[in-house]
């Protein structure tokens, strides 16, 4: 079974019709094999709920908290989607992913490195529209893909 770990930008694109990457995300989703599993982590779950209920991110399509939970619950009804707990190795994986930035102020990379650490610890392929994150993951020898 292949484990796929969509970044928050992929979950949002799949969840919001009219999102700039919605069509590409759904093309990719259409190619996901039935035996594959798409993983939510607590980080991506919270991020999706936060963005769906944020007027700055959603504009006139902003959802209530209840509506955002319904979107998430809809994903959990898909047999290919599951909530995956943090791998036991998450702390060491996270520190290793952050090492290239150890001497820098790099707030954007903190979240990105956590996503990479989670994917690594779960043995999952990272799926993201973030080209820099995808390139960083690949350079470090991790599986990563940008939906086309």
C-alpha positions in Angstrom: 0.0 0.0 0.0 1.3 3.4 -0.9 1.0 6.2 1.7 0.6 9.7 0.4 0.8 12.8 2.6 -0.8 15.8 1.0 0.4 19.2 2.2 -2.2 21.6 3.5 -2.1 23.4 0.1 -3.2 20.2 -1.6 -6.0 19.5 0.9 -7.3 23.1 0.5 -7.2 22.9 -3.3 -9.1 19.7 -3.2 -11.6 21.1 -0.7 -12.4 24.5 -2.3 -14.0 24.6 -5.7 -12.6 27.6 -7.6 -9.2 27.4 -5.8 -6.3 28.1 -8.2 -5.0 24.5 -7.9 -8.4 22.8 -7.7 -8.3 21.3 -11.2 -4.7 20.1 -10.9 -5.4 18.6 -7.4 -8.4 16.7 -8.7 -6.5 15.4 -11.7 -3.9 14.1 -9.3 -6.6 12.7 -7.1 -8.1 10.9 -10.0 -4.8 9.1 -10.6 -4.4 7.9 -6.9 -4.8 4.1 -6.8 -7.6 2.6 -4.8 -5.2 0.8 -2.5 -3.3 4.0 -1.7 -3.9 5.9 1.5 -4.0 9.7 1.8 -2.9 10.8 5.3 -4.2 13.7 7.4 -2.0 14.6 10.4 -3.1 16.8 13.3 -1.1 19.6 11.6 -2.9 19.3 8.3 -6.3 18.8 10.0 -5.9 22.0 12.1 -4.5 23.9 9.1 -7.5 22.9 6.9 -10.0 23.9 9.6 -8.1 27.2 10.2 -8.0 28.2 6.5 -11.6 27.2 5.7 -12.8 29.5 8.5 -10.4 32.4 7.7 -12.0 35.2 5.7 -8.6 36.4 4.4 -8.0 33.0 2.9 -11.5 32.2 1.8 -12.9 35.6 1.0 -16.7 35.3 0.3 -16.5 31.5 0.6 -15.5 31.5 4.2 -17.0 28.7 6.2 -18.3 28.5 9.8 -16.4 26.1 12.1 -19.3 23.6 11.8 -19.1 23.8 8.0 -15.4 23.3 8.0 -15.7 20.2 10.2 -18.2 18.9 7.7 -15.6 19.3 4.9 -13.1 17.4 7.1 -15.6 14.7 8.0 -16.4 14.3 4.3 -12.7 13.5 3.7 -12.7 11.0 6.5 -15.6 9.2 4.8 -13.4 8.5 1.8 -12.0 5.0 2.2 -8.6 6.2 0.8 -8.2 8.9 3.5 -7.2 8.4 7.1 -6.0 10.3 10.1 -2.5 9.1 10.9 -0.9 9.6 14.3 2.5 11.2 14.6 5.3 8.6 14.0 7.3 7.8 17.1 10.4 9.2 15.3 8.9 12.6 14.6 11.2 14.6 16.9 14.4 13.2 15.5 13.1 13.4 11.9 12.0 17.0 12.6 15.4 18.0 14.0 17.1 16.4 11.0 14.9 18.2 8.5 15.6 21.5 10.3 19.4 21.0 10.3 20.1 22.9 7.1 18.4 26.0 8.7 20.0 25.6 12.1 22.0 28.8 11.8 19.2 30.9 10.2 16.0 32.6 11.1 13.6 30.6 8.9 10.1 30.7 10.1 8.5 29.4 6.8 10.7 26.3 6.9 9.6 25.3 10.4 6.2 24.1 9.2 7.6 22.7 5.9 10.3 20.7 7.8 7.6 19.3 10.1 5.6 18.2 7.1 8.7 16.5 5.6 9.5 14.9 9.0 6.0 13.5 9.3 6.1 12.1 5.7 9.5 10.6 6.4 8.5 9.0 9.7 5.2 7.7 8.2 7.0 6.3 5.1 4.8 8.4 2.9 5.3 10.4 -0.2 4.9 14.1 0.4 2.4 15.8 -2.0 2.6 19.6 -2.3 2.2 22.5 -4.7 5.1 24.2 -3.0 8.0 23.7 -5.5 10.7 24.8 -3.0 9.5 22.3 -0.5 9.3 19.6 -3.1 12.8 20.4 -4.3 14.1 20.5 -0.8 12.6 17.1 0.0 14.0 15.5 -3.2 17.5 16.9 -2.5 17.3 15.2 0.9 16.4 11.9 -0.7 12.7 11.9 0.2 9.8 11.1 -2.1 7.9 14.2 -3.1 5.5 15.1 -5.9 3.7 18.1 -7.3 0.2 17.3 -8.5 -0.1 17.9 -12.3 
